[in-house]
């Protein structure tokens, strides 16, 4: 005979469904949290804070950009290219929803 799910189990399952799969990766979540606290950050600053390789950080930023979570602005400073990243309104909403879902999961 199958066991009935408790209300706590149902709450956990609902919370898991509310998590954004894109933000399940440590680097992508870190990028969004950092950008939520700053208007914009450069690629090199994100790399330094998150301790990621160029290739991995670039791939994670591209995924976030493709999904509309971040925008990139490229410019030259002292004849060197600099990429500036900012969180979009959609990215901020989705991050807040993801963090709310995490909060609900860990509530007693």
VMD Tcl script that draws the C-alpha trace (Angstrom):
set ca {
  {0.00 0.00 0.00}
  {1.57 3.34 -1.04}
  {2.16 5.81 1.75}
  {0.39 9.15 1.74}
  {2.55 12.19 1.34}
  {2.61 14.50 4.30}
  {1.94 18.20 3.85}
  {5.67 18.73 4.48}
  {6.53 16.39 1.59}
  {4.10 18.26 -0.66}
  {5.65 21.57 0.33}
  {9.12 20.24 -0.47}
  {8.04 18.92 -3.86}
  {6.35 22.24 -4.69}
  {9.48 24.11 -3.60}
  {11.69 21.90 -5.76}
  {9.47 22.57 -8.76}
  {9.80 26.32 -8.16}
  {13.60 26.21 -8.40}
  {15.04 27.56 -11.62}
  {17.20 24.88 -13.25}
  {19.40 27.51 -14.88}
  {20.38 28.80 -11.44}
  {21.23 25.32 -10.18}
  {24.84 25.79 -11.31}
  {27.08 27.41 -8.68}
  {28.72 29.86 -11.08}
  {25.44 31.00 -12.68}
  {23.82 31.53 -9.28}
  {26.92 33.39 -8.09}
  {26.93 35.61 -11.17}
  {23.28 36.56 -10.67}
  {23.68 37.22 -6.94}
  {26.71 39.42 -7.56}
  {24.96 41.33 -10.33}
  {21.88 41.79 -8.14}
  {24.12 43.61 -5.65}
  {25.97 45.69 -8.26}
  {24.74 47.67 -11.25}
  {27.31 45.95 -13.43}
  {30.54 44.00 -13.15}
  {33.30 43.33 -15.64}
  {34.21 39.86 -16.83}
  {37.57 40.11 -15.09}
  {35.97 41.12 -11.76}
  {33.45 38.24 -11.95}
  {36.31 35.88 -12.74}
  {38.30 37.11 -9.76}
  {35.42 36.91 -7.27}
  {34.06 33.55 -8.45}
  {37.51 32.03 -9.05}
  {36.46 30.61 -12.41}
  {38.49 29.99 -15.55}
  {37.92 32.20 -18.58}
  {36.31 29.33 -20.48}
  {33.92 28.25 -17.74}
  {32.88 31.78 -16.81}
  {32.36 32.66 -20.47}
  {30.18 29.59 -21.01}
  {28.06 30.33 -17.92}
  {27.64 33.99 -18.87}
  {26.62 32.98 -22.38}
  {23.90 30.67 -21.01}
  {22.58 33.47 -18.80}
  {22.70 35.90 -21.71}
  {20.91 33.46 -24.04}
  {18.12 33.03 -21.46}
  {17.72 36.79 -20.99}
  {19.12 36.92 -17.45}
  {22.07 39.21 -18.21}
  {23.10 41.78 -20.77}
  {26.62 42.51 -21.90}
  {28.13 45.82 -22.97}
  {31.54 45.78 -24.61}
  {33.94 48.69 -24.72}
  {37.63 49.47 -24.93}
  {39.61 50.88 -22.02}
  {43.24 51.75 -22.66}
  {42.97 49.90 -25.98}
  {41.84 46.70 -24.24}
  {38.41 45.14 -24.59}
  {36.25 45.09 -21.45}
  {32.93 43.28 -21.17}
  {30.46 44.64 -18.62}
  {27.59 42.45 -17.41}
  {24.33 43.53 -15.82}
  {21.31 41.65 -14.54}
  {18.11 42.18 -16.53}
  {14.69 42.78 -14.95}
  {13.77 39.21 -15.91}
  {16.99 37.92 -14.36}
  {16.25 39.78 -11.13}
  {12.68 38.42 -10.97}
  {13.80 34.87 -11.67}
  {16.63 35.10 -9.13}
  {14.26 36.38 -6.45}
  {11.77 33.59 -7.21}
  {14.58 31.02 -7.05}
  {15.85 32.36 -3.73}
  {12.29 32.46 -2.34}
  {11.84 28.80 -3.34}
  {15.13 27.91 -1.62}
  {13.98 29.78 1.47}
  {10.72 27.84 1.53}
  {12.62 24.56 1.26}
  {14.79 25.27 4.28}
  {12.03 26.64 6.52}
  {11.19 24.48 9.46}
}
mol new
graphics top color blue
foreach p $ca { graphics top sphere $p radius 0.5 }
foreach p [lrange $ca 0 end-1] q [lrange $ca 1 end] { graphics top cylinder $p $q radius 0.2 }
display resetview
